[in-house]
Amino acid sequence: MTELRAAAPTRLVVMDVDSTLIQQEVIEQIALHAGTMEQVAEVTERAMRGELDFTESLTQRVATLEGVTLDELAQVRSQIQFSEGAREFIAQCQSRGWEVALVSGGFTEIVAGLAAEVGISRFRANTLEVSGNALTGRTVGRIVDRAYKEIALREFAAELGLDMSQTVAMGDGANDLDMIHAAGVGIAFNAKPIVREQAPYTVNGSMLGALDIIDAHDAPQA
C-alpha cells in the first residue's frame, strides 16, 4: 500500500499570542489571582513600549505570581478570548496549506491548550516553575524574548524547508519587532505605536485583514 504524505507547506505564519492571537495579556490575568495586577500591568506596558528589557520585565512580573495555584491557572485559561478573526484567519491559512506557529513571551501552560484548540503543533513559550500545586515565582528554561522569537521563526522555517521570504510574522509589542523585520511579510496587529511605526504592514481590528496584505504581497507586480 502506498503511503500518502501531506504536501509540504508553502508558507509559514508565526504569530505572537498575548494581545495578538488572544485579547488578553495572560500574565495580567494570573496577577489578578496574586493581587499584583496593577504592578504587573505597569511593567508590561513599559516592556511593550520598548522602555524595559523583556527578560528583566518578565522576571519581575513572574516573581509577583508566587503562590498562585494550578487551579487558578486553569481558571485563567477558561476565561481567555481569541482576538477578532483569529480563529478564522488560522483556518484560512491552514486551508491554503500554510503552517501556522506561535511564539510567545507568555507561558506554555496556557499556550499549549490554545495551540491545540486551533490545530497548531509548533509553538515556543516560557515555562512556569511549579512546586506542589503552586507557582514559585520563577520560570525554567530559556526565556522567549525578542531575540529568541526571531530565532524560533528561522528555526521553524528551516524545519519546513522554507525560505525566509515565505514567512509571515505578526505581533503587537516591541519584543515582536525582530521577527517582524526578519519575515518576508511583517505585520503589526493591533499594535503599540513603536511597532506600527517600524513594521512594514499594519492591521487593526480583525485579523482576517492580514490575509489581504499577504495576498497583495504575493500578487505579481505590474
N, C-alpha and C positions, 0 to 999 in steps of 0.2 A: 504494500500500500504506500502510495506517495504521500509524504508528509507535507502538509500545507503550512507555509510560513507567512506570517504577516509582512506586508510590504514595509520597507524601511520608511521612517517619517521623512517628509520633505522639508519640514521646518520645525524649529524648537521655539516654544514660547515660555519664558521664565518670568514669573511674577512674584512680587513681594506678597506678604499675607496681611499683616495688620494695616488697616486703613486702605488696603488695595483689594485683595480678594474678599476681605470682610470689612464691615463698617467700624468695628471696634479696635482699640489698642488693648490687646489681651492682658498685658501686664497691669493696666489700669483697672481692669475688671477684677483681677486677682487681688489687687491692692485694696479694693472695696472690702474684701473679707479680712484683710490685715489691718484695716483702719488707717492706711497710709496713702489714700487716693490723691490728695492734694500734693503731697510731696513727690509722688511718682509722676503725676501729670506734668508738674513743673519741669522735672528733669527730662522727661520725654520730649517736651516741646523744645527745650534747649538743644537736645541732640538732633531732632529732626530739622531744626533751622541751621544746623552745622556749627553751633556755638560750643559744643561739647563733644569730645571723643566718644564714639559709640560704646566701646568696650568699657570705658570708665563709667559711663552713664548706666550701662546695663548692670554692672557690678553694684553700683549704688542703689539702683532700684530693686534688684533681686534681694539685696540684703534686708530690705524692709518687709519682705514676704515671709520671713521665718515664722514657722508655726502654722501657716495655712495648711489645712488638711487636704488629703486627696479627694474626700467627698466634696469639699468646697471647690476644688479644681474642676470636678465633674459638673458642678452647678454652673460654673463659668462656661464650660463647653456647651451646655444645653441652651445658653442664652445668646450665643453668637449668631449674628445675621450676616449673610453674604451681601456684598455690595450689589447695587443695582446692575442687572445684566450680567453678573459674573458667571452664574451657572450656565446661562445661555451662550455666553462667549466661549466658555470652555467646551461646551458640547459642540459648538460650531467648529472650533479648532480641531477637535478630535474627529469630527465627521469628515474633515478635509484631509485627514491623515497626518496631522501635526502632533508632535509630542508637547504636552504641557507639563511644566515642572514648577515647584515652589521653592523659593529661597527666602528664609525668614529669620529676622533677628528675634523672633518670638520663640515659642517652645514646642519641642517635639510632642509633648504630652497633649497639646491642642492641635498642632498642625497635622499629625498623623491621621487623626479622625476626620479632619476637614478634607485632606487629600483623598482618603478612601471614599468619602461621600460623593466626590465628583470624578472618580475614576483616575486619579493621579497616583502614579507609583514612584516618581522621582521627587524627592524633596530633601532639603537641608534645613535644620533649625537647631537652636540651643536645647540642651537637656538640663532640667532642674534636678538638683540633688535632693534625694528623699531619705529620711531616716525614720523608721517606724511607719507612721501614717501621715507624716507632715513634712513640709519643705524645710530645708536647713538654712535657706537664705543664700545659697551658693549654686553655681552651675558646675557641670562636669564636662570635660572635653573642650574642644576648640570653640571659641566664640565666633558666631556667624556675624562678622562685622562688614563694613563697607568693602574692604579689600577681598574678603572671603566670598562675598556674593559674586564678584566678578570671576573669581577662581572657579566657583561652582558652575557658573554659566559656561565657562570654557570647558570644564571637565564634562559636563553633560553633553555639550556639542561634540566633543571628541568621542565620547562613548557611542554616540549615534552616527558617527561618521559624517557630521555636517560641518560645513564651513561657517565661520562666524557671520558671514553675510546672510546666512539662512536663519539667523536667530533674531528673536524679539525679546526685549526686556522691558518690564513695566513696574513702576513703583511710585511712591508718593513722598519719600523722605530723602534727606541728604545722603543717608547711607546706601541709597539705591543708585546714586549717580555713576559710580564706576561701572556697574553692569549696564546701565542705560547707555553710557558712552561707548562701551565695548561692543554692544549688539549691533546687528545690521539695521535694526529698527528700534530706536529707544523712545519710550513713551512715558511721559509724566501723567499719572492718573489721579485726578482729584488731589493734586499735589501742593506741597508747600511752595511759597514764592521762589525760593532758591532753585528748586527743581524745575519749575515751569520756565524759569529764565534760562536754564542750561540744557534742558532736554530738547532734542530735535523736534519732537512732536508732543502735543498735549491733548488729553481727553478729559472732559469734565462731564459729570452726570453718569450716564450708562456706559458700562464697559464695552458694550457692543459697538460703540463708536470706534474702538481700536481696530475693528475689522476693516472699516473704511480706510483707515490710514495704511494698514498693511497691504490691502488690495491696491491702493493708489501707488504705493511704493513699488509693488510688483509689476504694475502695468507698464507696457512698453512706452518709452518716451517718444513723443512725436519729433 
